[in-house]
Amino acid sequence: MRGRSELKVTTTVVYHKDSSMIRFAASKLLDTIARFEGTAKPLDIAANVISTSVIIISDREEAATQHGITIDNSVAPEGFELRKREGHGSFIWYILAGDEAGAMYGTLELEERLRNYGSLTAIPECVMNARFPFRAVKFNLPWSSYRKNACFELQKETVRDLAFWQKFLDMMAENRYNVLTLWNLHPFPYMIRPVHFPKACPFSEEELTEWKLYWTALFRMAKERGIETYMVNWNIFVSEAYREHYDPQAISDETFYHYGDSYSTDMIKQYTRECVTQLIEEYPDLTGLGISLGERMNDMTPQSRQDWVNDVYFEGMKQANRPVKFIHRAPFSVDPSITRNAIESNGFMPEPVWVEVKFNWSHAYSSSKLLLTHGGSQGMEGYWKPSPTNYKITWMVRNEDFFTLRWAQPDFIREHISENGQDYVGGYYIGSECMIPGIDYAHLKDSDHMDWTYLFEKNWLYYMLWGRLLYEPDTPDRVFEKAIEQRHRAPIGVPLLKAYAAVCKMPMALASMYSFTWDFTLYAEGFMSTDEAEYDGGASFISLQDLLERKTFNPHYLSVSEYVDQHLEGHTTDRVSPLRLAETLEVDANRGLEWLAAIKADTPVLCCEKADIEAWAHLNYYFADKLRAAVSYELYKRTGDETERLHAIQLLEAPHAAGHWERLIAVTKAHYVEHPLMHLGKTPFSWELYRPQVLEDIAFVYAGNQMPASK
């Protein structure tokens, strides 16, 4: 309709003004209509007027009685239909849904399609439904935090800022997330003053009032965007003020390490139980609670852990003046019958209860197949065999593998959903234990590269991919390509997304080849693996010797040692060998850089994004050459063939592995500064930090059989 200057276009958007969800989405639609369609008052000469309306309906009965429309039975909760009607000089879009959330998502969909198609008349009709009812973000809070590091301290001011939350919640709603889970050790003193334990809250009345205003506004803003909110904490911890005033033996959230044996008394149970009840009653917009069976329960049996939760959390919830939903993390010590019996016999919780299971422990960016859960997978299938009656499994997709470089690989997400979307699955969480997506402290300040303030804004495509594909896994790449083009105002969506998709397979390749367990045992973008021994910086680098000694995580992959065994014995297998993986990594890097070369636009913001892709490409190349060198060195060790040792040296030196690491340093140093990283404690992270370890690999092979002690 644009360009027809003889026509005046009148577009009205009709909706229930008292629905905050629909009002939120309608405001975005109105802004986009004003940009693309134009607005005008009706003219007296009807022949020169096209009357265009968008009618948003969130109730089946209303659709039938007031509009004479039957909403298709295929439209499920949170789903919608976009239907148009033309005739007699009018054009009407109906956004049809059976609930407010569906109407909100339908309105957002129409707004997006208007941006993509450029005209309301050009948009095709559609029906969409939510693939999963639970589409969550895991967000660790920086106070009473599970982990402590400068990277969390830097976020305290940002996370207390409601302006940050408005943008974050807008992003969540636009990407179809419907659950925000907020995690810390002991939230209660920041939210309430317990009636019978008033000194457990360390804040003055004025300070606590500010906290209450903050939480109330946060929960309200989330509700206005169709987002449920859950407070998730770790069990027996108390506040430092409680320990000071009521029990000096108690385990507080500030003084004690999160891992260890329990300490519980009847008074601690009473305190926590009353906190649960009071929290529910003082925050009516809070959707639910969650608990994490594990930390500070080391000496308790699975049954005694569940008994504690039943006696404290379940009873506290029962005593509240309203029901709330519940997240029950699968205990780290696997005995599914205890947990499922407690949930399936509870008799009072709204259904379904969400049972959270860590997918491949802390490193979901490893395989789309479930190979490991927290504490091990033996017996874990008891949670879903037989199928649960009143709960759903919710997969925790933890990212402890890339915080600085942007990541986008839509096919991995689609494959993950396809592989793990059984009937007993209610949905997914995405998020991190070791990174808060608040202020961006890693990028060079005052740079013309930055058109963002917050890390989640920089990583907008990551959040869009997961959110939109969890809602509708068949969402085509073209949707994401168009979003890229609108962001950069250039026709680069296809090559940029394909470049990302090629090089961003590297974390999954490393995690498949290199076994891991908890958070710090792998950090793909840093080529790191450390543990609880100490955060001693350089020792966390994955050395050649580490590759030689480590087993694979994915059983479909051969370790270096296994491959050399088979090679020398003349055996073949369909498992992925280190050399085959190296070839794949190199091909992916080549493809990614070829797609980058096809992009001629070069704004500062785009150059920054392209630099991340280039960095991933160099990580691919580095890993490929290191795998090849490991195979050659292992062959030398087994056979004494000096040509294999010399070949390993050649692969490790520049222009091969060491050269790729130097190029990785150069491309990242142009955009990023040294910055705190939870995995390294007080050692700041940069790729330059590991230059000495890259060179030590070469010295290690030069030394031949004089192998230094393993780290």
Order of alpha helices (4+ residues) and beta strands (2+ residues): beta-alpha-beta-alpha-beta-beta-alpha-beta-beta-alpha-alpha-alpha-beta-alpha-beta-alpha-alpha-beta-alpha-alpha-beta-alpha-beta-beta-alpha-beta-alpha-alpha-alpha-alpha-alpha-alpha-alpha-alpha-alpha-alpha-alpha-alpha
